[in-house]
Amino acid sequence: GQNMTSLTFAVSRALAKTWKPGDAIVLTSLDHDANFTPWARAAQDAGVEVRVAEFDPATGVLDPGAIAELLDDRVRLVAVCLAANSIGTVVDVASVSAAAHEVGALVYVDAVHAGPHHLIDVKALACDFLVASAYKFFGPHTGILYGQLDHLASMDAYKVRPAPSDPPEKWETGPPSFESSAGVAAAVDYIASLGESSPTRRQSLESAFSRIHDYETALSQRFLDGLAPMDRVRLYGVKTAGSERVATFAIGVEGMRAEAVAASLTAKGLYVWSGNYYAVSVMDRFGVDDQGGLVRIGFVHYNTNEEVDRVLEALAGL
């Protein structure tokens, strides 16, 4: 599809047709707004209750138990991220899926930010739907939707009459972008090339993401160690490197607005983002809107120790 947001609006509109007043859905305050507002709008149109599972602002962690506490037989859907685009938190989606399915709810996973960092396995996550964006894993601006076939077949898609009635085509509005599809395949092949040569591309991807995880964890630890002595720099979210986070960090600098920090780093050739990065609920939860949100600093497999050190030096200079 065009992008993750468009695909999510399409699925939310279709699923909402099956909801009725008295039903409920569960969203989280950790999610990008593209996995929040489409569902909230659909629920409003259908007269359905919206329940929000809160992450812990002290730790940056979203406990699956916080979602489980909101589940009952009225809940029709749980929308949750695999990795937070704002602060890097990784969510135990498999546990969320298990709890949601016990009450008959569907699980919709935003894996956009996890894409460049984690091997995504929909079977292990046991989710009903999962969305990703190829541009996040070094490809073109194309959205990707996985859905269990029975769901995609039974749901009523908003489409033109001549379009196919079977999935996946009934969900693909208009001609597909063939050049983007070629770019998506090339991006996947590129990631696979980072792994060991294997009989299948999937095995190469498994090897590649194992290497990526180890390397990015080392970069994360280097960054966290360098950040620790800086009294005026506050890290928001998980304070350790490892499986609970990806190498994406949100910081604030005492006495400076977020955009000023970003401008200072950009002037040194260090490209970061300030504001809310569409994670509106996250910034509300942290209460940082009055300081212009936070500054997001992210590392991936092609970043180096020297680049981490340049960021740390620039922050120390502030």
Backbone bond lengths (Angstrom), bond angles and torsions (degrees), N, CA, C in turn:
res aa  C-N    CA-C-N  psi(-1)  N-CA   C-N-CA  omega(-1)  CA-C   N-CA-C  phi
1 G - - - 1.454 - - 1.511 111.36 -
2 Q 1.336 115.11 179.25 1.466 120.49 -176.15 1.519 111.87 -61.07
3 N 1.326 117.13 -46.51 1.462 122.10 178.03 1.529 108.22 -165.85
4 M 1.308 116.60 171.49 1.462 120.85 -177.43 1.523 110.97 -60.90
5 T 1.334 117.09 -40.36 1.457 120.61 -176.51 1.523 111.42 -63.30
6 S 1.330 116.75 -45.58 1.457 120.63 179.64 1.522 111.18 -62.62
7 L 1.325 116.95 -42.54 1.463 120.50 178.98 1.525 110.98 -63.20
8 T 1.328 116.35 -39.89 1.461 119.72 -179.13 1.516 111.19 -68.42
9 F 1.323 117.74 -39.57 1.467 119.66 175.10 1.528 110.37 -60.64
10 A 1.344 117.39 -39.71 1.460 120.38 -179.35 1.522 111.14 -64.68
11 V 1.344 116.60 -45.07 1.463 120.01 -178.52 1.526 110.40 -70.02
12 S 1.323 117.17 -38.81 1.471 119.35 -179.28 1.524 110.50 -64.34
13 R 1.305 116.94 -39.68 1.467 120.35 179.07 1.531 110.17 -64.27
14 A 1.334 116.63 -41.96 1.464 120.45 -178.50 1.524 111.37 -69.01
15 L 1.335 116.86 -44.10 1.465 119.49 -179.61 1.521 111.60 -66.50
16 A 1.326 116.48 -36.19 1.467 119.95 -177.54 1.523 111.93 -61.92
17 K 1.319 117.14 -24.13 1.465 120.32 178.03 1.531 111.39 -66.83
18 T 1.333 116.46 -18.87 1.472 120.22 -179.60 1.523 111.86 -95.77
19 W 1.361 117.10 -5.68 1.463 120.47 -179.68 1.528 110.11 -89.18
20 K 1.317 114.31 161.71 1.468 119.54 178.03 1.534 108.78 -142.23
21 P 1.322 117.86 158.93 1.466 120.22 177.37 1.525 110.76 -54.22
22 G 1.333 115.13 135.82 1.458 121.02 -174.32 1.512 112.25 104.38
23 D 1.354 116.62 -20.87 1.457 120.58 174.44 1.527 109.63 -75.97
24 A 1.334 115.49 170.83 1.465 120.80 179.57 1.520 109.39 -145.99
25 I 1.332 116.03 157.67 1.459 122.23 171.29 1.522 108.11 -130.27
26 V 1.335 116.07 158.51 1.457 121.41 -179.98 1.523 109.27 -119.68
27 L 1.314 116.39 124.24 1.461 123.94 175.42 1.524 108.15 -116.24
28 T 1.345 117.28 175.94 1.466 119.07 178.67 1.526 110.61 -130.82
29 S 1.317 115.26 154.58 1.465 120.72 178.01 1.525 111.74 -81.32
30 L 1.333 117.77 -1.93 1.465 121.49 179.93 1.521 112.09 -90.01
31 D 1.323 117.16 -12.34 1.463 120.52 -169.87 1.516 114.47 -83.16
32 H 1.314 114.68 151.72 1.465 123.56 164.97 1.526 107.26 -57.92
33 D 1.321 116.85 148.64 1.464 119.23 -174.33 1.528 112.65 -64.66
34 A 1.335 117.84 -19.97 1.463 120.23 178.26 1.521 112.03 -69.72
35 N 1.327 117.51 -15.10 1.463 120.33 173.84 1.525 110.75 -110.84
36 F 1.315 115.77 21.80 1.465 121.95 178.52 1.534 110.88 -127.88
37 T 1.325 116.12 -64.26 1.456 119.79 -174.47 1.530 114.44 -62.90
38 P 1.349 120.81 -40.11 1.474 117.76 176.88 1.523 112.45 -56.67
39 W 1.327 117.32 -37.97 1.463 121.56 179.42 1.523 111.17 -75.28
40 A 1.332 116.66 -40.59 1.462 119.87 179.53 1.530 110.66 -63.67
41 R 1.352 117.05 -40.82 1.463 120.58 178.69 1.529 110.76 -65.98
42 A 1.332 116.08 -41.78 1.464 119.86 179.84 1.528 110.69 -64.76
43 A 1.323 116.04 -39.93 1.462 120.33 178.61 1.516 111.22 -64.81
44 Q 1.332 115.96 -40.58 1.467 120.18 178.39 1.523 110.51 -61.24
45 D 1.320 116.83 -43.82 1.468 120.98 -179.64 1.526 111.53 -64.54
46 A 1.347 116.02 -33.04 1.463 120.26 -176.19 1.524 112.88 -92.66
47 G 1.325 117.26 -3.00 1.457 120.52 -178.16 1.512 112.80 70.56
48 V 1.338 115.58 37.60 1.465 122.15 -174.89 1.532 110.25 -109.21
49 E 1.323 116.40 142.23 1.460 122.24 -179.38 1.531 110.99 -70.92
50 V 1.328 116.25 139.39 1.461 122.33 174.90 1.525 108.86 -109.50
51 R 1.335 116.34 121.90 1.457 122.22 175.66 1.527 108.39 -110.58
52 V 1.316 117.01 137.92 1.463 120.76 -176.15 1.519 110.46 -117.18
53 A 1.337 116.61 121.26 1.464 122.61 174.38 1.521 108.21 -84.74
54 E 1.316 116.62 126.48 1.460 121.51 -176.13 1.522 111.34 -94.79
55 F 1.340 116.20 139.09 1.455 119.69 169.83 1.523 109.22 -84.42
56 D 1.322 116.38 160.96 1.459 121.76 -179.11 1.527 108.92 -82.72
57 P 1.332 118.95 113.48 1.468 119.50 -178.06 1.521 113.38 -66.77
58 A 1.326 117.68 -20.92 1.465 120.11 179.41 1.520 111.79 -73.26
59 T 1.327 116.70 -33.48 1.468 120.56 -176.73 1.519 113.15 -112.59
60 G 1.323 116.78 -19.48 1.457 120.45 -175.14 1.508 113.85 79.04
61 V 1.324 117.96 7.96 1.465 122.85 -174.74 1.527 110.50 -96.71
62 L 1.334 115.38 138.51 1.463 121.43 170.67 1.522 107.42 -104.30
63 D 1.318 116.07 105.42 1.460 121.89 179.91 1.525 109.34 -73.34
64 P 1.345 118.72 126.92 1.471 119.24 175.77 1.527 112.39 -53.86
65 G 1.329 116.40 -26.28 1.458 119.91 177.75 1.514 112.80 -64.07
66 A 1.352 116.66 -29.17 1.464 120.09 177.96 1.524 110.62 -66.18
67 I 1.323 116.60 -30.97 1.461 120.85 175.45 1.523 109.98 -78.08
68 A 1.329 116.30 -44.08 1.468 120.68 -177.95 1.525 111.76 -58.44
69 E 1.337 116.70 -34.67 1.460 120.41 -180.00 1.528 112.72 -63.59
70 L 1.314 116.99 -22.56 1.466 121.37 -177.25 1.525 112.69 -95.02
71 L 1.326 116.98 -1.13 1.458 120.77 -175.17 1.518 112.44 -89.41
72 D 1.318 115.75 138.05 1.459 122.88 169.18 1.524 106.90 -154.78
73 D 1.312 117.39 -174.19 1.456 119.17 -173.75 1.523 113.91 -74.24
74 R 1.337 117.28 0.33 1.464 120.69 174.85 1.530 112.20 -88.55
75 V 1.328 117.00 -16.80 1.464 121.14 -173.92 1.522 110.37 -77.31
76 R 1.321 115.81 127.84 1.456 121.84 -178.69 1.529 112.92 -103.58
77 L 1.324 117.22 -21.74 1.462 120.08 -174.86 1.514 110.79 -152.98
78 V 1.334 116.07 144.23 1.459 122.89 167.86 1.525 107.12 -122.75
79 A 1.323 117.56 124.14 1.467 122.77 176.21 1.525 107.96 -110.11
80 V 1.324 116.72 126.66 1.462 120.68 -173.58 1.517 109.21 -150.54
81 C 1.338 116.23 153.25 1.464 120.56 177.75 1.526 110.69 -93.42
82 L 1.324 115.33 154.11 1.458 120.74 173.49 1.523 110.21 -84.88
83 A 1.323 116.67 -38.05 1.465 121.96 174.15 1.526 107.88 -143.15
84 A 1.316 116.89 134.81 1.467 121.38 -176.45 1.524 110.43 -75.63
85 N 1.331 116.81 127.61 1.457 119.78 179.70 1.523 112.34 -69.78
86 S 1.327 116.83 -17.38 1.469 120.77 -174.42 1.515 113.07 -88.77
87 I 1.332 117.03 -48.65 1.466 120.48 -173.09 1.525 112.74 -124.14
88 G 1.331 117.69 1.49 1.459 120.55 172.72 1.513 116.62 84.66
89 T 1.320 118.86 0.29 1.467 121.63 -178.26 1.522 111.53 -60.66
90 V 1.332 116.83 135.02 1.460 122.74 173.83 1.530 108.30 -98.00
91 V 1.323 116.97 134.56 1.459 122.45 -177.60 1.526 109.93 -104.99
92 D 1.313 116.14 140.67 1.465 122.33 176.53 1.527 108.71 -77.20
93 V 1.313 115.77 80.84 1.463 121.04 -173.96 1.526 111.54 -68.78
94 A 1.316 118.15 -34.04 1.469 120.10 -179.84 1.523 110.84 -58.57
95 S 1.330 116.90 -40.06 1.466 120.16 177.52 1.520 111.25 -68.12
96 V 1.329 116.76 -38.23 1.458 121.08 177.31 1.533 109.95 -62.53
97 S 1.328 116.33 -43.87 1.467 120.49 -179.94 1.521 111.25 -61.43
98 A 1.325 115.95 -43.87 1.464 119.57 -178.77 1.521 111.00 -60.64
99 A 1.337 116.59 -44.76 1.466 120.24 -179.70 1.520 111.53 -67.41
100 A 1.331 117.31 -40.91 1.459 121.10 -178.21 1.523 111.08 -66.31
101 H 1.309 116.48 -41.89 1.466 119.32 -177.72 1.526 112.08 -68.70
102 E 1.318 116.61 -24.25 1.474 119.37 176.70 1.525 112.00 -62.33
103 V 1.331 116.94 -29.46 1.472 120.34 179.49 1.524 111.28 -103.91
104 G 1.340 117.59 8.20 1.451 121.43 177.04 1.507 115.64 82.07
105 A 1.350 117.27 17.92 1.459 120.81 -179.92 1.525 110.60 -90.34
106 L 1.329 115.64 149.09 1.451 121.59 173.68 1.527 109.88 -85.43
107 V 1.337 116.15 155.94 1.468 121.17 -178.98 1.531 109.29 -122.27
108 Y 1.335 115.35 123.79 1.464 122.88 -179.73 1.524 107.94 -115.21
109 V 1.335 116.92 118.73 1.466 121.82 -171.53 1.525 110.86 -110.94
110 D 1.325 115.16 127.93 1.463 121.80 171.26 1.529 107.34 -90.79
111 A 1.350 114.86 106.91 1.471 120.06 -179.67 1.522 111.47 -107.68
112 V 1.329 116.84 18.08 1.457 120.61 -176.60 1.522 111.29 -55.67
113 H 1.322 116.97 -52.87 1.459 119.17 -174.47 1.532 112.54 -76.32
114 A 1.316 116.95 -20.18 1.468 119.66 177.83 1.521 111.58 -74.68
115 G 1.338 116.87 -22.89 1.457 121.89 -171.19 1.516 117.02 -48.05
116 P 1.344 119.82 -48.79 1.465 119.26 -177.92 1.523 114.08 -80.46
117 H 1.317 117.25 -8.41 1.465 120.89 -172.37 1.519 114.08 -110.82
118 H 1.329 117.97 -30.85 1.460 122.20 -170.22 1.520 111.46 -126.46
119 L 1.329 116.86 144.39 1.460 120.87 165.68 1.526 107.68 -71.15
120 I 1.315 116.66 125.26 1.464 121.21 -177.72 1.524 109.31 -96.46
121 D 1.319 116.08 126.10 1.462 122.36 -178.36 1.523 107.78 -129.77
122 V 1.330 116.56 101.19 1.468 119.65 -175.52 1.526 111.93 -66.34
123 K 1.322 116.67 -27.16 1.469 118.74 178.01 1.524 110.71 -69.50
124 A 1.323 116.42 -42.42 1.464 119.83 178.77 1.523 110.81 -67.32
125 L 1.326 116.92 -36.60 1.469 120.62 179.06 1.529 111.16 -74.26
126 A 1.327 116.63 -22.31 1.474 122.90 179.46 1.524 112.04 57.11
127 C 1.334 116.53 34.38 1.468 120.64 -179.00 1.525 110.34 -89.18
128 D 1.322 115.41 162.82 1.463 121.41 177.55 1.522 111.68 -89.28
129 F 1.334 115.47 -34.95 1.460 122.12 178.14 1.527 108.16 -139.62
130 L 1.339 115.23 152.53 1.457 119.97 174.57 1.519 107.64 -150.20
131 V 1.315 116.08 136.75 1.465 121.08 178.96 1.522 110.30 -120.72
132 A 1.335 114.24 147.70 1.465 120.97 177.84 1.520 108.26 -144.89
133 S 1.317 116.63 168.43 1.464 122.71 177.61 1.514 108.26 -128.86
134 A 1.336 116.32 124.48 1.466 120.05 -175.12 1.525 112.66 -63.47
135 Y 1.338 117.53 -29.78 1.465 118.11 -178.23 1.519 112.17 -64.33
136 K 1.314 116.66 -23.14 1.457 119.34 178.29 1.527 111.56 -72.43
137 F 1.338 117.14 -29.95 1.471 118.06 177.53 1.530 110.66 -108.03
138 F 1.366 113.55 42.11 1.460 122.87 165.60 1.530 113.47 77.34
139 G 1.341 116.67 20.45 1.453 121.08 177.54 1.513 111.62 -111.68
140 P 1.337 117.47 -161.30 1.473 122.07 -178.38 1.528 111.73 -81.81
141 H 1.331 115.30 175.43 1.465 120.68 178.36 1.534 109.65 -79.25
142 T 1.306 114.61 84.51 1.459 122.34 179.05 1.522 108.94 -136.30
143 G 1.325 117.08 134.78 1.453 121.10 176.46 1.515 110.53 -91.75
144 I 1.316 116.40 149.99 1.462 122.48 -176.94 1.521 108.51 -131.18
145 L 1.331 116.01 128.40 1.459 121.23 177.94 1.522 109.64 -120.32
146 Y 1.324 116.00 124.39 1.457 121.70 167.75 1.521 107.42 -101.68
147 G 1.325 116.09 137.55 1.460 120.28 173.25 1.508 109.24 -145.55
148 Q 1.310 116.61 145.60 1.460 119.26 174.38 1.527 108.23 -61.25
149 L 1.323 115.71 136.91 1.455 121.02 -169.09 1.523 113.06 -58.07
150 D 1.330 117.25 -39.52 1.469 117.93 -177.98 1.525 111.14 -64.92
151 H 1.329 117.25 -35.52 1.471 119.75 176.82 1.531 110.89 -65.89
152 L 1.333 116.20 -49.42 1.464 120.12 -176.94 1.527 111.46 -64.21
153 A 1.334 116.45 -30.19 1.459 120.08 179.82 1.526 112.28 -76.56
154 S 1.334 116.52 -38.90 1.469 119.73 -173.76 1.522 113.37 -83.68
155 M 1.330 117.38 -26.59 1.460 119.89 -178.36 1.525 111.30 -72.02
156 D 1.324 115.25 147.78 1.459 122.08 -179.28 1.526 109.18 -88.53
157 A 1.327 116.60 107.82 1.466 120.91 -179.26 1.526 110.61 -84.71
158 Y 1.326 116.56 142.22 1.459 121.57 172.61 1.524 107.02 -79.26
159 K 1.335 116.41 109.52 1.453 120.90 -175.41 1.524 109.71 -150.24
160 V 1.327 115.89 167.18 1.464 119.89 175.73 1.528 109.50 -78.67
161 R 1.323 116.78 156.41 1.472 121.28 -172.53 1.529 114.26 -60.85
162 P 1.347 119.83 -40.08 1.466 118.01 -178.20 1.533 114.08 -74.50
163 A 1.327 117.63 -11.65 1.469 120.08 -177.23 1.527 110.18 -65.88
164 P 1.335 117.59 151.60 1.468 120.56 178.74 1.524 111.67 -56.16
165 S 1.324 115.99 151.34 1.463 121.42 -178.26 1.525 112.53 -98.06
166 D 1.322 116.88 -3.27 1.459 121.03 -178.56 1.519 110.49 -109.43
167 P 1.342 116.88 150.75 1.459 119.32 176.50 1.522 110.02 -76.71
168 P 1.340 117.69 154.46 1.464 125.53 3.71 1.529 114.26 -84.99
169 E 1.361 116.44 -12.35 1.468 118.20 -170.02 1.517 113.75 -61.08
170 K 1.330 117.78 -30.40 1.470 117.92 -176.57 1.528 111.53 -67.69
171 W 1.326 117.27 -15.48 1.467 121.38 178.55 1.522 112.18 -96.18
172 E 1.330 117.33 -7.15 1.461 121.10 -176.96 1.530 108.53 -99.70
173 T 1.314 116.51 96.93 1.462 120.85 -174.43 1.525 110.37 -77.24
174 G 1.326 116.63 121.72 1.454 120.84 178.98 1.521 111.84 79.21
175 P 1.337 116.21 177.40 1.462 119.68 -179.26 1.530 110.67 -63.32
176 P 1.330 117.60 139.35 1.465 119.46 177.30 1.524 110.25 -71.92
177 S 1.329 115.00 159.46 1.467 120.56 176.90 1.528 107.79 -87.00
178 F 1.326 116.38 97.31 1.459 120.36 -175.10 1.533 111.57 -64.60
179 E 1.342 115.60 -37.65 1.463 117.88 179.62 1.522 111.19 -66.66
180 S 1.346 116.76 -35.79 1.461 119.37 176.81 1.528 111.07 -67.59
181 S 1.322 116.76 -39.44 1.460 119.75 178.58 1.524 110.80 -60.04
182 A 1.327 116.20 -40.26 1.463 119.78 176.53 1.528 110.35 -62.99
183 G 1.319 115.68 -38.37 1.461 119.42 178.87 1.515 112.84 -67.80
184 V 1.347 116.53 -36.68 1.464 120.02 177.41 1.523 109.88 -62.56
185 A 1.335 116.29 -46.67 1.468 119.69 179.88 1.525 111.04 -61.25
186 A 1.327 115.96 -40.21 1.467 119.61 179.67 1.526 111.32 -65.11
187 A 1.335 116.77 -37.86 1.463 120.01 178.97 1.524 110.99 -64.56
188 V 1.343 116.60 -41.72 1.462 119.98 177.90 1.526 110.25 -64.23
189 D 1.325 116.68 -41.95 1.465 120.20 178.05 1.527 110.81 -62.56
190 Y 1.330 116.20 -38.52 1.471 119.37 178.14 1.525 110.84 -60.59
191 I 1.338 116.84 -48.29 1.464 119.02 179.42 1.522 110.36 -60.81
192 A 1.328 117.28 -42.22 1.466 120.73 179.07 1.525 111.16 -59.86
193 S 1.330 116.94 -32.64 1.469 120.54 -179.02 1.523 112.44 -67.28
194 L 1.334 116.81 -16.07 1.462 120.71 178.85 1.532 111.97 -80.67
195 G 1.324 116.55 -10.90 1.457 121.13 -179.98 1.513 111.92 -98.05
196 E 1.308 114.98 -176.84 1.457 120.06 177.03 1.527 109.91 -71.90
197 S 1.320 115.79 149.25 1.457 120.50 175.34 1.525 108.78 -64.36
198 S 1.319 116.98 124.38 1.463 122.00 -172.27 1.525 110.04 -135.93
199 P 1.340 117.19 163.23 1.470 120.17 179.71 1.522 113.93 -61.15
200 T 1.339 117.60 -30.57 1.460 120.35 -179.97 1.519 109.91 -126.74
201 R 1.328 115.08 156.94 1.464 119.54 177.75 1.522 110.57 -64.54
202 R 1.329 117.33 -36.43 1.467 119.95 179.70 1.520 110.88 -60.18
203 Q 1.329 117.04 -42.31 1.466 120.08 178.60 1.525 110.95 -65.01
204 S 1.321 116.95 -37.42 1.468 120.10 176.16 1.523 110.78 -64.71
205 L 1.353 116.64 -38.62 1.460 120.12 177.35 1.526 111.26 -64.83
206 E 1.323 116.76 -40.34 1.464 120.45 177.29 1.527 110.32 -58.67
207 S 1.316 116.32 -45.62 1.461 120.75 178.51 1.521 111.14 -64.47
208 A 1.337 116.25 -43.10 1.465 120.62 -178.76 1.521 111.36 -61.47
209 F 1.325 116.82 -46.97 1.464 118.86 -177.71 1.521 112.15 -70.76
210 S 1.312 118.05 -26.01 1.461 119.99 173.02 1.525 109.91 -65.49
211 R 1.322 115.89 -43.67 1.472 120.36 177.71 1.529 110.67 -65.46
212 I 1.347 115.70 -44.04 1.464 120.05 179.68 1.523 110.75 -59.30
213 H 1.333 116.86 -44.28 1.464 120.52 -179.28 1.520 110.53 -60.45
214 D 1.314 117.61 -46.94 1.473 120.98 -178.03 1.526 110.67 -63.96
215 Y 1.322 116.28 -42.57 1.458 119.87 -177.31 1.523 111.26 -69.36
216 E 1.329 116.81 -44.44 1.465 120.04 -179.43 1.526 111.21 -68.71
217 T 1.328 117.75 -31.47 1.465 120.09 175.95 1.521 110.31 -63.83
218 A 1.328 116.27 -39.41 1.473 120.16 178.08 1.526 110.53 -65.93
219 L 1.344 117.13 -41.97 1.468 119.84 176.39 1.523 110.55 -61.80
220 S 1.322 116.61 -42.19 1.464 121.39 -179.58 1.526 110.92 -61.58
221 Q 1.321 115.91 -44.54 1.461 119.54 -179.66 1.517 110.98 -63.32
222 R 1.323 116.65 -39.99 1.465 120.78 178.47 1.529 110.04 -61.99
223 F 1.340 115.88 -42.91 1.462 120.28 -179.98 1.526 110.90 -66.09
224 L 1.325 117.28 -45.80 1.465 120.95 -179.08 1.526 111.39 -64.07
225 D 1.322 117.48 -40.41 1.467 120.98 178.44 1.527 110.57 -62.85
226 G 1.334 116.22 -40.03 1.460 119.68 -179.77 1.512 112.96 -72.85
227 L 1.318 116.09 -27.92 1.462 121.00 -178.89 1.534 111.85 -77.76
228 A 1.318 116.50 -29.51 1.467 121.86 -171.80 1.529 114.46 -52.95
229 P 1.344 120.51 -43.11 1.473 118.78 -178.22 1.525 115.19 -77.29
230 M 1.317 118.52 -5.26 1.461 121.39 -175.40 1.524 109.88 -85.40
231 D 1.311 116.38 99.09 1.468 121.24 -173.67 1.518 113.23 -64.95
232 R 1.316 118.03 -29.40 1.465 120.85 -175.34 1.526 112.71 -90.99
233 V 1.330 116.54 -3.09 1.463 120.12 178.88 1.520 108.42 -105.73
234 R 1.322 115.87 124.14 1.463 120.55 179.81 1.522 110.28 -109.65
235 L 1.319 115.91 128.92 1.459 122.01 175.06 1.521 109.05 -92.74
236 Y 1.324 116.66 130.65 1.460 121.91 176.99 1.529 108.35 -103.46
237 G 1.334 115.95 125.82 1.454 119.03 178.48 1.514 113.01 114.61
238 V 1.329 115.83 -164.27 1.461 122.53 -176.42 1.526 110.12 -60.42
239 K 1.314 116.70 131.45 1.466 121.89 -172.39 1.523 113.46 -94.07
240 T 1.329 117.89 1.13 1.461 121.15 -178.01 1.522 109.86 -122.96
241 A 1.344 115.20 156.77 1.458 121.21 174.94 1.521 108.88 -90.25
242 G 1.324 117.27 148.53 1.455 119.35 178.80 1.508 112.51 141.69
243 S 1.321 116.27 -150.28 1.461 121.27 -170.91 1.530 113.46 -76.24
244 E 1.336 118.38 -15.13 1.466 120.24 -177.96 1.526 113.24 -84.31
245 R 1.328 117.29 -5.67 1.455 119.65 -179.27 1.517 110.31 -149.88
246 V 1.338 115.83 161.49 1.450 122.10 166.61 1.524 107.37 -102.70
247 A 1.320 116.85 175.84 1.470 120.99 -172.71 1.529 111.88 -82.93
248 T 1.323 115.71 52.38 1.462 123.42 177.70 1.516 107.60 -124.37
249 F 1.331 117.01 126.28 1.462 121.46 -171.72 1.523 110.73 -128.51
250 A 1.327 115.43 138.69 1.459 121.55 175.61 1.522 108.26 -113.48
251 I 1.332 116.46 127.33 1.462 120.73 -177.11 1.527 110.88 -131.22
252 G 1.315 113.92 160.27 1.454 121.97 169.78 1.516 108.42 -130.96
253 V 1.322 117.43 147.12 1.461 122.36 178.15 1.519 108.42 -114.67
254 E 1.314 115.63 123.19 1.471 121.51 -177.34 1.528 110.92 -55.34
255 G 1.336 115.02 129.24 1.460 120.31 175.83 1.513 114.47 84.78
256 M 1.341 118.27 2.29 1.462 121.22 -178.97 1.526 110.04 -130.60
257 R 1.313 115.95 140.57 1.454 119.74 173.20 1.531 109.18 -75.12
258 A 1.313 115.20 153.94 1.463 120.16 -175.02 1.525 112.10 -58.84
259 E 1.338 116.96 -41.06 1.457 118.65 -177.56 1.526 112.10 -67.59
260 A 1.330 116.88 -28.58 1.464 119.81 177.18 1.525 110.99 -70.59
261 V 1.324 116.13 -39.10 1.468 120.06 176.73 1.522 109.61 -63.11
262 A 1.339 116.98 -46.27 1.459 121.31 -179.35 1.528 110.98 -61.82
263 A 1.328 116.91 -41.74 1.466 120.59 -179.98 1.528 110.77 -63.57
264 S 1.331 116.51 -38.88 1.460 120.22 179.37 1.532 111.25 -64.62
265 L 1.328 116.04 -42.16 1.466 119.45 179.14 1.532 110.85 -69.27
266 T 1.329 116.13 -39.70 1.460 119.89 179.85 1.525 111.06 -61.81
267 A 1.314 116.82 -37.23 1.462 121.04 178.72 1.526 111.76 -61.95
268 K 1.316 116.37 -20.99 1.467 121.39 178.01 1.530 111.76 -99.99
269 G 1.342 116.49 12.72 1.460 119.93 178.35 1.509 113.73 78.21
270 L 1.336 116.53 21.88 1.469 121.84 179.21 1.522 107.77 -112.83
271 Y 1.322 116.78 108.93 1.461 120.45 -168.43 1.525 111.12 -96.22
272 V 1.320 114.82 113.61 1.459 122.88 -177.52 1.527 107.73 -130.53
273 W 1.324 116.81 175.95 1.461 121.74 -178.47 1.515 108.81 -125.15
274 S 1.314 115.96 140.40 1.457 120.51 174.98 1.519 109.31 -119.78
275 G 1.346 114.95 160.10 1.456 120.11 -179.95 1.513 110.91 114.66
276 N 1.335 115.95 -139.93 1.477 118.82 -179.00 1.520 112.99 -111.73
277 Y 1.342 117.35 -7.69 1.477 123.10 -178.59 1.539 111.26 46.89
278 Y 1.307 116.25 35.59 1.472 124.19 179.44 1.532 112.39 69.02
279 A 1.304 117.99 6.14 1.471 121.21 174.41 1.527 107.57 -93.71
280 V 1.316 115.81 67.33 1.469 122.16 -171.76 1.525 111.28 -61.53
281 S 1.329 116.98 -44.91 1.464 120.05 -177.08 1.522 112.13 -66.51
282 V 1.326 116.39 -32.48 1.471 120.06 178.66 1.516 110.18 -63.07
283 M 1.336 116.42 -47.07 1.462 119.72 -178.29 1.525 111.00 -67.55
284 D 1.330 116.89 -34.82 1.461 119.80 174.90 1.530 110.27 -62.62
285 R 1.320 115.88 -42.19 1.467 121.09 -178.54 1.529 111.28 -63.53
286 F 1.334 115.92 -37.43 1.467 120.18 178.91 1.535 112.34 -82.52
287 G 1.327 117.13 -16.32 1.455 120.56 -179.84 1.515 113.48 67.47
288 V 1.329 117.75 42.49 1.468 121.06 -174.40 1.525 113.14 -113.71
289 D 1.319 117.29 12.41 1.462 119.13 -178.89 1.522 111.89 -61.26
290 D 1.340 117.05 -34.55 1.465 119.88 -177.08 1.516 112.93 -70.55
291 Q 1.329 117.97 -13.61 1.462 120.69 177.05 1.532 111.52 -107.67
292 G 1.345 115.23 16.25 1.455 119.62 177.18 1.510 114.13 81.78
293 G 1.344 116.24 22.38 1.459 119.47 -178.31 1.509 111.12 82.07
294 L 1.304 116.77 -146.75 1.459 122.22 -178.60 1.525 110.08 -128.51
295 V 1.322 115.20 173.03 1.467 121.81 177.17 1.525 108.02 -106.04
296 R 1.322 116.45 125.18 1.463 120.71 -179.37 1.527 110.14 -100.67
297 I 1.323 114.76 127.85 1.461 122.43 178.98 1.523 107.33 -122.06
298 G 1.322 117.09 122.42 1.460 119.55 -175.95 1.509 112.52 -127.35
299 F 1.325 115.14 143.63 1.461 121.79 176.46 1.526 109.23 -122.28
300 V 1.322 115.66 145.58 1.465 121.48 173.42 1.525 108.44 -131.54
301 H 1.339 116.05 -172.07 1.467 119.68 -168.57 1.523 113.85 -65.97
302 Y 1.338 118.47 -21.08 1.464 118.43 -178.68 1.525 112.92 -92.00
303 N 1.325 117.55 -1.86 1.460 119.72 174.26 1.524 110.27 -76.98
304 T 1.338 115.44 160.58 1.468 120.85 -173.35 1.520 111.29 -123.14
305 N 1.322 115.82 165.16 1.462 120.57 174.54 1.524 110.62 -59.30
306 E 1.311 116.63 -37.62 1.466 120.56 -179.36 1.520 110.72 -63.43
307 E 1.322 116.92 -37.57 1.466 120.07 178.72 1.528 111.15 -69.36
308 V 1.331 116.66 -38.90 1.473 119.63 174.86 1.522 109.31 -58.46
309 D 1.325 116.31 -45.61 1.464 120.62 -178.66 1.523 111.93 -64.47
310 R 1.324 117.72 -34.67 1.473 120.67 176.92 1.520 110.79 -64.47
311 V 1.328 116.73 -40.97 1.478 120.30 177.43 1.525 110.07 -62.65
312 L 1.319 115.77 -45.84 1.467 120.19 -178.76 1.529 111.02 -62.89
313 E 1.313 116.45 -40.88 1.471 120.32 178.99 1.522 110.87 -63.12
314 A 1.342 115.69 -41.44 1.464 119.63 179.93 1.529 111.00 -65.99
315 L 1.326 117.28 -40.42 1.468 120.63 178.51 1.520 110.84 -66.96
316 A 1.315 116.96 -40.36 1.477 119.98 177.81 1.520 111.13 -62.43
317 G 1.330 116.38 -31.91 1.459 120.74 179.62 1.522 112.80 -70.01
318 L 1.333 116.41 -18.23 1.466 119.51 179.11 1.531 111.54 -80.11
